[in-house]
């Protein structure tokens, strides 16, 4: 692990020690905790596992995302399948999901309807479905590359989420005026703001990253869709970049939403804006 961490650090990987531990856990089909325990006790690693580990480290040194190598990403209580073609869910989006979960729980109806626009891996939709089991959750995704991952994750977690292939700009007209919560982590990176991290720049799908000249094209579209879908008093929850809070509030206010408010994630950065229909 020390050898791998040094190699990853030399390649500029942001968390080389953690990645080395996680890759060895993957290669040995065990957990990070078990790997750390064996490191203390001096447990041996079988040659086949060593070979798999070295290959995984070599891939990570090229800045291929850790989640593409292991084939999974962790989101709240979920383990999701991910890989090329789908956006890897981030820890900061867990707080976005929490706002949607809280809004669904706060409704006065027995089976609140929740729509996740641009679902990708299905992370937010599945978090709501598993943590608010009475909710009727719909995941909307248009990307032909992402859709197989969405389906795979929904199937793996019991199939309780309804998956709709479509664009967030004109999604699910059959639900107009019946939805209690709309949530979205849309593409919000301005077209000319190319991310520095190779894991993002070279591996996350562009359709999930870039949102037009100011990064807000998708936000404008989903605001119109949310206004059409939501019941009066329904909640809209939107993820955005830390510098976009004021602009997102303006978009939502212009669309007629009430009480737009921006909230920080666990790192203290503006991350989520909520509003009421």
C-alpha atoms as one frame of an Amber mdcrd trajectory, in Angstrom:
protein
   0.000   0.000   0.000   2.874   2.386   0.756   4.399   1.682  -2.637   1.058
   2.259  -4.387   0.322   5.444  -2.443   3.715   6.878  -3.409   3.092   6.080
  -7.068  -0.365   7.643  -6.972   0.939  10.736  -5.204   3.592  11.153  -7.901
   0.795  11.033 -10.494  -1.060  13.851  -8.738  -3.926  11.747  -7.387  -5.583
  13.902  -4.688  -5.986  11.186  -2.011  -3.264   8.598  -2.732  -3.340   6.812
   0.631  -7.106   6.357   0.631  -7.154   5.292  -3.007  -4.420   2.725  -2.400
  -6.415   1.257   0.479  -9.645   1.165  -1.514  -7.977  -0.399  -4.546  -6.406
  -3.122  -2.417  -9.779  -3.753  -0.793 -11.288  -4.107  -4.266  -8.486  -6.364
  -5.501  -8.856  -8.655  -2.481 -12.690  -8.521  -2.558 -12.831  -7.293   1.004
 -13.335  -3.986   2.808 -11.054  -1.056   3.465 -11.311  -1.780   7.199 -10.215
  -5.358   6.665  -7.269  -4.216   4.556  -6.133  -1.786   7.263  -6.457  -4.487
   9.903  -4.371  -6.897   7.837  -1.766  -4.177   7.310  -1.369  -3.929  11.095
  -1.224  -7.685  11.649   1.010  -8.378   8.654  -1.450 -10.504   6.735  -0.322
 -11.859   3.380  -1.848 -11.014   0.013  -2.219 -13.750  -2.565  -0.245 -13.355
  -5.825  -3.397 -13.100  -7.961  -4.654 -10.293  -5.760  -1.294  -8.527  -5.960
  -1.431  -8.671  -9.753  -4.956  -7.261  -9.816  -3.924  -4.529  -7.382  -0.889
  -3.484  -9.419  -2.999  -3.300 -12.578  -5.602  -1.196 -10.777  -2.924   1.168
  -9.453  -1.471   1.531 -12.954  -4.909   2.540 -14.252  -5.421   5.006 -11.397
  -2.030   6.575 -12.138  -3.438   7.617 -15.518  -6.144   9.472 -13.517  -8.865
   7.077 -14.529 -11.545   7.551 -11.856 -11.326   5.206  -8.905 -15.019   4.401
  -9.344 -14.488   3.298 -12.953 -11.829   0.858 -11.810 -13.855  -0.624  -8.966
 -17.131  -0.300 -10.877 -19.018   1.230  -7.982 -19.689   4.460  -6.133 -21.087
   4.922  -2.656 -23.914   7.417  -2.127 -25.565   7.734   1.268 -26.544   4.135
   2.125 -26.372   2.983  -1.492 -23.737   1.215  -3.537 -24.216   2.147  -7.198
 -22.759   0.675 -10.368 -20.925   3.292 -12.426 -18.551   3.432 -15.363 -17.891
   5.200 -18.663 -20.918   7.108 -19.909 -22.457   8.039 -16.571 -21.673  10.843
 -14.138 -20.057   9.574 -10.937 -22.157  10.799  -7.970 -20.304  13.097  -5.588
 -20.473  13.309  -1.780 -21.761  16.896  -1.970 -24.863  15.692  -3.794 -25.836
  13.695  -0.708 -26.996  16.954   0.887 -29.088  17.707  -2.222 -30.778  14.343
  -1.825 -31.432  15.155   1.832 -33.432  18.266   0.908 -35.548  16.185  -1.470
 -36.031  13.493   1.181 -37.047  16.080   3.776 -39.479  17.720   1.342 -41.069
  14.362   0.499 -41.440  13.494   4.173 -43.004  16.897   4.883 -45.895  16.448
   2.452 -49.353  15.780   3.805 -50.118  12.989   1.326 -49.625   9.280   1.892
 -47.670   8.681  -1.333 -45.780  11.803  -2.394 -44.674  11.915  -6.031 -40.998
  12.785  -6.539 -39.374  13.383  -9.929 -35.585  13.345 -10.395 -34.716  15.204
 -13.608 -31.459  14.083 -15.252 -31.052  11.087 -12.986 -27.758   9.678 -14.331
 -26.754   6.776 -12.088 -30.085   7.092 -10.283 -28.378   8.191  -7.068 -30.879
  10.826  -5.934 -33.962   8.941  -7.100 -32.860   5.760  -5.332 -31.905   7.621
  -2.165 -35.405   9.103  -2.001 -37.058   5.773  -2.800 -35.116   3.870  -0.150
 -35.382   6.519   2.565 -38.997   7.511   1.866 -40.472   4.106   0.983 -44.003
   5.518   0.619 -42.911   7.882  -2.165 -43.633   7.248  -5.833 -40.316   8.144
  -7.469 -39.730   8.817 -11.162 -36.232   9.083 -12.653 -35.859  10.921 -15.978
 -32.711  10.425 -18.086 -32.077  11.073 -21.776 -28.479   9.950 -22.363 -28.242
   6.606 -24.195 -24.863   6.065 -22.519 -26.173   6.742 -19.013 -29.500   4.926
 -19.272 -28.068   1.379 -18.954 -26.466   2.415 -15.658 -29.719   3.975 -14.431
 -31.633   0.782 -15.257 -28.995  -1.435 -13.704 -29.034   0.474 -10.420 -32.820
   0.677 -10.245 -33.062  -3.075 -10.860 -30.367  -3.782  -8.285 -32.283  -1.873
  -5.623 -35.639  -3.499  -6.107 -37.036  -1.690  -9.144 -39.238   0.643  -7.075
 -38.266   3.697  -9.163 -40.025   4.299 -12.477 -37.474   5.123 -15.185 -38.506
   7.415 -18.043 -36.288   8.016 -21.061 -36.608  11.686 -21.903 -35.261  15.221
 -21.685 -35.693  17.277 -18.541 -37.028  20.130 -20.699 -40.240  18.297 -21.647
 -40.352  15.373 -19.235 -43.353  13.344 -18.064 -46.291  15.511 -19.210 -48.579
  12.791 -17.828 -47.613  14.017 -14.346 -48.409  17.710 -14.896 -49.761  19.259
 -11.722 -49.417  16.083  -9.628 -45.795  16.108  -8.403 -44.872  17.073  -4.840
 -41.073  17.297  -5.184 -38.855  17.919  -8.207 -35.119  17.453  -7.658 -32.216
  17.753 -10.073 -28.448  17.764 -10.274 -28.307  19.287 -13.764 -25.248  20.087
 -15.888 -24.128  23.480 -14.584 -20.493  24.012 -15.620 -20.147  26.972 -18.047
 -19.016  25.821 -21.481 -15.645  27.568 -21.224 -14.913  26.480 -17.633 -13.173
  23.179 -18.392 -12.549  21.293 -15.112  -8.932  20.931 -14.047  -9.189  17.412
 -12.629  -8.537  14.794 -15.331 -11.025  12.450 -13.654 -13.782  14.967 -14.410
 -12.489  16.562 -17.605 -11.591  13.342 -19.392 -14.062  10.829 -17.995 -17.352
  12.404 -16.863 -19.767  12.724 -19.821 -19.880  16.255 -21.233 -23.680  16.147
 -21.371 -23.711  15.842 -17.568 -21.198  18.653 -17.046 -21.726  21.610 -19.340
 -24.760  23.880 -19.116 -24.263  26.574 -21.734 -22.386  29.898 -21.689 -23.266
  30.685 -18.064 -23.905  27.097 -16.986 -27.594  27.732 -16.339 -29.314  26.579
 -19.546 -30.455  23.326 -17.943 -31.525  25.149 -14.776 -33.793  27.396 -16.819
 -35.291  24.418 -18.605 -35.874  22.388 -15.453 -37.429  25.410 -13.715 -40.055
  25.586 -16.468 -40.613  21.843 -16.273 -40.861  21.893 -12.481 -43.440  24.669
 -12.555 -45.525  22.558 -14.939 -45.164  19.370 -12.889 -45.511  20.580  -9.321
 -48.676  20.932  -7.289 -49.202  24.339  -5.646 -46.863  24.365  -2.654 -44.638
  21.678  -4.179 -40.869  21.852  -3.659 -38.050  22.268  -6.158 -34.503  21.239
  -5.191 -31.590  22.132  -7.494 -27.859  21.486  -7.203 -25.450  24.097  -8.608
 -21.906  25.424  -8.343 -20.886  27.396  -5.277 -20.853  30.733  -7.144 -24.249
  30.267  -8.817 -26.631  30.601  -5.881 -27.804  34.143  -6.596 -28.207  33.455
 -10.320 -30.215  30.280  -9.667 -32.471  32.138  -7.232 -33.078  34.760  -9.922
 -33.978  32.069 -12.463 -36.459  30.455 -10.096 -38.003  33.765  -9.041 -38.438
  34.779 -12.686 -40.270  31.505 -13.273 -42.696  32.311 -10.474 -41.277  30.183
  -7.673 -41.659  31.476  -4.130 -39.055  31.699  -1.371 -35.937  30.633  -3.289
 -33.218  29.925  -0.746 -29.630  28.726  -1.150 -28.046  26.249   1.274 -24.466
  25.171   1.926 -23.047  21.663   1.744 -20.933  20.072   4.478 -17.831  21.890
   3.218 -19.515  25.289   3.696 -20.012  25.936  -0.027 -23.295  27.052  -1.578
 -24.608  23.876  -3.204 -28.399  23.634  -3.204 -31.227  26.059  -3.915 -34.774
  25.225  -2.903 -38.002  26.990  -3.804 -41.762  26.511  -3.546 -44.269  26.363
  -6.427
